[in-house]
């Protein structure tokens, strides 16, 4: 194709591009309508029933495709539909007949809903009333801040309006323990960038709550280990220190990291590389 032809768009192609890139009403007006708010509230209300009742495909369908993601320290940044569905099916209530995963029932906010608790910010079985979700306009469409536990843990959301209605573009969990350690959404964004978590470089991990963890091996037969995390798995100690675990895709080796926050931002305090274990 010549250089001239490569820059020539047909009228139909241009119209299609403009249509696909057209912003939502919220993006144009810089505000949310009453209908937008009602639709986002309905999205929030649908979250917990799908998650707590093991409706994996329905829950994954609440996230925008492509690019919608669920993020927490222990679960990583879960993007692909298959991984989102695997996350739902990793909870013990969704694995009848299989050995328990060892995940404590009290881990409600940490991984998207845990085995009980107020998982959705609008649809969960809360032990006591929570503050109403705070919904605001955002350049992507809308943003939300939803308290999901008695300790103040919360969801930080970004919503986008799609042809199928409002969806989660991003849902990030900050647990009570992380909040107590003064860790923020931005801290975790910076740690992931520092560690090189680029969605394609690190494997999804499977295993029980206390480990060991590892990726699934194609062609190795049935693997009933529950989904544990997507990409970088972060663990926060009681003193607020943060460690990371990541398996290299197409390599088999893995990193075990320790991070520290300095006046100049987050840094890797220690990174150990472990080569792949030799097949026995």
C-alpha positions as CSV (number, residue, x, y, z in Angstrom):
1,X,0.0,0.0,0.0
2,X,1.4,3.4,-1.0
3,X,2.0,6.2,1.5
4,X,-0.8,8.2,0.0
5,X,-3.3,5.3,0.1
6,X,-2.4,4.5,3.7
7,X,-3.7,8.0,4.7
8,X,-6.9,7.9,2.6
9,X,-10.0,6.9,4.6
10,X,-13.3,6.2,2.9
11,X,-16.3,8.0,4.1
12,X,-17.7,4.8,5.6
13,X,-14.5,4.0,7.5
14,X,-14.3,7.5,8.9
15,X,-18.0,7.4,10.0
16,X,-17.5,4.1,11.7
17,X,-14.4,5.4,13.5
18,X,-16.2,8.5,14.7
19,X,-19.1,6.4,15.9
20,X,-17.0,4.0,17.9
21,X,-15.1,6.9,19.5
22,X,-18.2,8.9,20.3
23,X,-18.2,9.9,24.0
24,X,-21.2,9.1,26.3
25,X,-23.6,11.9,27.3
26,X,-21.8,12.1,30.7
27,X,-18.5,12.7,29.0
28,X,-20.0,15.4,26.8
29,X,-21.9,17.3,29.5
30,X,-19.4,16.8,32.3
31,X,-22.3,15.6,34.6
32,X,-24.4,12.6,35.4
33,X,-28.1,12.5,34.8
34,X,-30.5,10.9,37.2
35,X,-30.8,8.0,34.8
36,X,-27.0,7.6,34.8
37,X,-27.0,7.4,38.6
38,X,-29.9,5.0,38.7
39,X,-28.2,2.7,36.1
40,X,-24.9,2.8,38.0
41,X,-26.7,2.0,41.2
42,X,-28.3,-1.0,39.4
43,X,-24.8,-2.1,38.4
44,X,-23.6,-1.9,42.0
45,X,-26.7,-3.9,43.2
46,X,-26.0,-6.6,40.7
47,X,-22.4,-7.1,41.8
48,X,-22.9,-8.9,45.1
49,X,-25.7,-11.4,44.1
50,X,-23.6,-12.6,41.1
51,X,-20.4,-12.9,43.2
52,X,-21.9,-14.5,46.3
53,X,-24.1,-16.9,44.2
54,X,-21.2,-18.1,42.1
55,X,-22.6,-16.7,38.8
56,X,-19.2,-16.3,37.3
57,X,-20.2,-15.3,33.7
58,X,-22.8,-12.9,35.0
59,X,-20.3,-11.3,37.3
60,X,-17.6,-11.0,34.7
61,X,-20.2,-9.4,32.4
62,X,-20.4,-6.5,34.8
63,X,-17.0,-5.4,33.6
64,X,-16.3,-3.6,30.3
65,X,-14.9,-5.6,27.5
66,X,-12.1,-5.2,26.7
67,X,-10.1,-3.6,29.5
68,X,-12.4,-3.8,32.5
69,X,-10.6,-4.9,35.5
70,X,-10.9,-5.9,39.2
71,X,-7.9,-5.1,41.4
72,X,-6.8,-6.0,44.9
73,X,-3.5,-6.6,46.5
74,X,-4.0,-10.4,47.0
75,X,-5.9,-10.9,43.7
76,X,-3.7,-8.8,41.4
77,X,-5.2,-6.9,38.5
78,X,-7.7,-9.3,36.9
79,X,-8.6,-8.3,33.3
80,X,-9.5,-11.2,31.1
81,X,-13.0,-12.6,31.2
82,X,-11.7,-16.1,31.9
83,X,-9.7,-14.9,34.9
84,X,-12.6,-12.9,36.2
85,X,-14.8,-16.0,36.1
86,X,-12.0,-18.1,37.7
87,X,-11.8,-15.7,40.5
88,X,-15.5,-16.1,41.3
89,X,-15.2,-19.9,41.2
90,X,-12.2,-19.8,43.5
91,X,-14.3,-19.4,46.7
92,X,-15.1,-22.4,48.7
93,X,-18.8,-21.9,48.4
94,X,-18.4,-22.3,44.6
95,X,-16.3,-25.4,44.8
96,X,-18.5,-28.2,46.1
97,X,-16.8,-31.5,46.4
98,X,-13.3,-30.1,46.3
99,X,-10.9,-29.6,49.2
100,X,-11.3,-26.2,51.0
101,X,-9.0,-23.4,49.8
102,X,-8.1,-22.3,53.3
103,X,-9.3,-18.7,52.6
104,X,-10.8,-17.2,55.8
105,X,-14.5,-16.3,55.6
106,X,-13.6,-12.9,57.1
107,X,-11.7,-11.9,53.9
108,X,-14.8,-10.3,52.4
109,X,-13.3,-7.1,51.0
110,X,-9.9,-8.4,50.1
111,X,-10.7,-10.4,47.0
112,X,-13.9,-9.1,45.7
113,X,-16.4,-10.5,48.2
114,X,-14.7,-13.4,50.1
115,X,-17.1,-16.0,51.4
116,X,-19.5,-13.5,53.0
117,X,-20.0,-9.8,53.6
118,X,-21.0,-6.6,51.8
119,X,-19.4,-7.4,48.5
120,X,-21.1,-4.9,46.2
121,X,-21.7,-1.6,47.7
122,X,-25.4,-1.6,47.1
123,X,-26.3,-5.2,47.1
124,X,-24.3,-7.0,49.8
125,X,-25.5,-8.5,53.1
126,X,-24.1,-5.8,55.3
127,X,-24.1,-6.4,59.1
128,X,-24.8,-2.7,59.6
129,X,-25.8,0.2,57.3
130,X,-22.9,1.6,55.2
131,X,-22.6,5.2,53.9
132,X,-24.3,5.6,50.5
133,X,-22.0,5.3,47.5
134,X,-20.5,8.5,46.4
135,X,-20.9,8.8,42.6
136,X,-19.4,11.6,40.5
137,X,-18.7,12.5,36.9
138,X,-15.3,11.5,35.6
139,X,-13.6,11.9,32.2
140,X,-14.1,8.2,31.5
141,X,-17.8,8.4,32.4
142,X,-18.2,8.2,36.2
143,X,-16.3,7.3,39.4
144,X,-17.5,5.9,42.7
145,X,-16.3,5.5,46.3
146,X,-18.1,2.8,48.2
147,X,-17.4,1.9,51.9
148,X,-17.6,-1.9,52.1
149,X,-16.7,-2.7,55.7
150,X,-17.0,-1.6,59.3
151,X,-13.3,-0.7,59.3
152,X,-13.6,1.7,56.5
153,X,-12.3,-0.5,53.7
154,X,-13.6,0.6,50.3
155,X,-14.0,0.1,46.6
156,X,-12.6,2.8,44.3
157,X,-14.5,2.5,41.0
158,X,-14.4,3.9,37.4
159,X,-17.5,3.3,35.3
160,X,-17.9,3.6,31.5
161,X,-21.1,3.7,29.5
162,X,-21.1,1.0,26.8
163,X,-23.6,-0.1,24.2
164,X,-24.8,-2.6,26.8
165,X,-25.1,0.0,29.5
166,X,-22.8,1.2,32.4
167,X,-20.0,-1.2,33.2
168,X,-17.0,-1.3,35.6
169,X,-13.9,-0.1,33.9
170,X,-11.9,-0.4,37.1
171,X,-12.9,-1.7,40.6
172,X,-10.1,-1.5,43.1
173,X,-10.3,-2.8,46.7
174,X,-8.6,-1.2,49.7
175,X,-9.0,-3.5,52.7
176,X,-9.3,-2.4,56.3
177,X,-5.7,-3.6,57.0
178,X,-4.3,-1.7,54.0
179,X,-6.2,1.4,55.0
180,X,-4.8,1.1,58.6
181,X,-1.3,0.9,57.0
182,X,-2.0,4.2,55.2
183,X,-1.8,2.5,51.8
184,X,-3.8,4.0,48.9
185,X,-4.9,3.1,45.4
186,X,-2.0,5.2,44.1
187,X,0.5,3.3,46.2
188,X,-0.6,0.0,44.6
189,X,-0.5,1.5,41.1
190,X,3.0,2.7,41.7
191,X,4.1,-0.7,43.1
192,X,2.7,-2.5,40.1
193,X,4.4,-0.2,37.7
194,X,7.7,-0.6,39.6
195,X,7.5,-4.4,39.5
196,X,6.8,-4.5,35.8
197,X,3.3,-6.0,36.0
198,X,2.3,-5.4,32.4
199,X,-0.4,-8.0,31.7
200,X,1.3,-10.4,29.5
201,X,4.6,-10.6,31.3
202,X,3.4,-12.4,34.5
203,X,1.2,-15.5,34.8
204,X,-2.1,-16.0,36.6
205,X,-1.5,-18.0,39.8
206,X,-3.4,-20.9,41.3
207,X,-3.2,-22.5,44.7
208,X,-4.7,-22.5,48.2
209,X,-4.9,-19.3,50.3
210,X,-1.7,-20.0,52.2
211,X,0.2,-21.4,49.1
212,X,2.1,-22.7,47.4
213,X,1.1,-20.8,44.3
214,X,2.0,-21.4,40.7
215,X,0.7,-21.1,37.1
216,X,-1.3,-23.8,35.4
217,X,0.8,-25.9,33.0
218,X,-0.8,-26.6,29.6
219,X,-1.1,-30.3,28.9
220,X,-0.5,-31.4,32.5
221,X,-4.0,-32.7,33.0
222,X,-6.7,-31.6,35.4
223,X,-5.8,-28.8,37.8
224,X,-8.4,-28.2,40.6
225,X,-6.3,-25.6,42.4
226,X,-8.4,-22.4,42.9
227,X,-7.5,-19.2,41.1
228,X,-5.4,-17.0,43.4
229,X,-4.2,-13.9,41.5
230,X,-3.6,-12.4,38.1
231,X,-0.1,-11.2,37.6
232,X,1.6,-9.6,40.6
233,X,0.3,-10.9,43.9
234,X,0.9,-8.5,46.8
235,X,0.9,-9.3,50.5
236,X,0.8,-6.6,53.2
237,X,2.3,-7.5,56.6
238,X,1.0,-6.1,59.9
239,X,3.8,-3.5,60.0
240,X,2.7,-2.2,56.6
241,X,5.6,-3.7,54.6
242,X,4.7,-5.0,51.1
243,X,6.0,-8.1,49.4
244,X,5.3,-9.4,45.9
245,X,5.2,-12.7,44.0
246,X,5.2,-12.9,40.2
247,X,5.8,-15.9,37.9
248,X,7.3,-15.1,34.5
249,X,5.2,-16.1,31.5
250,X,6.9,-18.5,29.1
251,X,9.8,-18.9,31.5
252,X,8.6,-20.8,34.6
253,X,10.8,-18.9,37.0
254,X,9.5,-16.4,39.5
255,X,10.3,-13.2,41.4
256,X,9.9,-12.7,45.2
257,X,10.0,-9.0,46.0
258,X,10.1,-6.7,48.9
259,X,9.1,-3.0,48.4
260,X,9.8,0.1,50.5
261,X,8.4,3.6,50.3
262,X,11.0,6.3,50.2
263,X,10.7,10.1,50.0
264,X,11.2,9.6,46.2
265,X,8.5,7.0,46.0
266,X,8.3,3.2,46.0
267,X,11.4,1.3,45.4
268,X,12.3,-2.4,45.2
269,X,14.2,-3.2,48.5
270,X,15.0,-6.7,47.4
271,X,14.2,-8.9,44.4
272,X,15.1,-12.6,44.3
273,X,14.8,-14.6,41.1
274,X,14.1,-18.3,41.3
275,X,14.7,-20.3,38.1
276,X,12.1,-22.9,37.0
277,X,12.1,-26.1,38.9
278,X,13.4,-29.0,36.8
279,X,10.9,-31.7,35.9
280,X,11.2,-34.8,38.0
